[in-house]
Amino acid sequence: MTTTMQNYGLTWTTPDGTPRASTVAYDKPSAAEQKTALEAAGCISVQIVAVKPGELPDPQG
């Protein structure tokens, strides 16, 4: 049986309106924790996006 690893990144907009994207890949539970932390910091449009190994998401905007 083959195990497939799924990576996730995040995109968000900072409180001052700057689009950002994560520079690391997360597993799903860690991505969810990071999303919660970003929202608590006042960031908006926080999205968890699936990425392929070695890829990272592009900032929104």
Contacts in CASP RR format, 6 or more apart in sequence:
PFRMAT RR
TARGET T0000
AUTHOR 0000-0000-0000
METHOD contacts of the structure
MODEL  1
MTTTMQNYGLTWTTPDGTPRASTVAYDKPSAAEQKTALEAAGCISVQIVA
VKPGELPDPQG
5 53 0 8 1.000
6 27 0 8 1.000
6 28 0 8 1.000
6 50 0 8 1.000
7 25 0 8 1.000
7 26 0 8 1.000
7 27 0 8 1.000
7 50 0 8 1.000
7 51 0 8 1.000
7 52 0 8 1.000
7 53 0 8 1.000
7 54 0 8 1.000
7 55 0 8 1.000
8 25 0 8 1.000
8 26 0 8 1.000
8 27 0 8 1.000
8 28 0 8 1.000
8 31 0 8 1.000
8 48 0 8 1.000
8 49 0 8 1.000
8 50 0 8 1.000
8 51 0 8 1.000
9 21 0 8 1.000
9 22 0 8 1.000
9 24 0 8 1.000
9 25 0 8 1.000
9 26 0 8 1.000
9 31 0 8 1.000
9 48 0 8 1.000
9 49 0 8 1.000
9 50 0 8 1.000
9 51 0 8 1.000
9 56 0 8 1.000
9 57 0 8 1.000
10 21 0 8 1.000
10 22 0 8 1.000
10 26 0 8 1.000
10 31 0 8 1.000
10 34 0 8 1.000
10 35 0 8 1.000
10 38 0 8 1.000
10 46 0 8 1.000
10 47 0 8 1.000
10 48 0 8 1.000
10 49 0 8 1.000
10 57 0 8 1.000
11 19 0 8 1.000
11 20 0 8 1.000
11 21 0 8 1.000
11 22 0 8 1.000
11 45 0 8 1.000
11 46 0 8 1.000
11 47 0 8 1.000
11 49 0 8 1.000
11 57 0 8 1.000
11 58 0 8 1.000
11 59 0 8 1.000
11 60 0 8 1.000
12 19 0 8 1.000
12 20 0 8 1.000
12 21 0 8 1.000
12 38 0 8 1.000
12 43 0 8 1.000
12 44 0 8 1.000
12 45 0 8 1.000
12 46 0 8 1.000
12 47 0 8 1.000
12 60 0 8 1.000
13 19 0 8 1.000
13 20 0 8 1.000
13 43 0 8 1.000
13 44 0 8 1.000
13 45 0 8 1.000
13 60 0 8 1.000
14 20 0 8 1.000
14 43 0 8 1.000
15 41 0 8 1.000
15 42 0 8 1.000
15 43 0 8 1.000
15 44 0 8 1.000
19 59 0 8 1.000
19 60 0 8 1.000
19 61 0 8 1.000
20 43 0 8 1.000
20 59 0 8 1.000
21 56 0 8 1.000
21 57 0 8 1.000
21 58 0 8 1.000
21 59 0 8 1.000
21 60 0 8 1.000
22 34 0 8 1.000
22 56 0 8 1.000
22 57 0 8 1.000
23 56 0 8 1.000
24 56 0 8 1.000
25 51 0 8 1.000
25 53 0 8 1.000
25 54 0 8 1.000
25 56 0 8 1.000
26 34 0 8 1.000
28 48 0 8 1.000
31 48 0 8 1.000
32 48 0 8 1.000
35 46 0 8 1.000
35 48 0 8 1.000
38 46 0 8 1.000
39 46 0 8 1.000
45 60 0 8 1.000
47 60 0 8 1.000
49 57 0 8 1.000
51 57 0 8 1.000
END
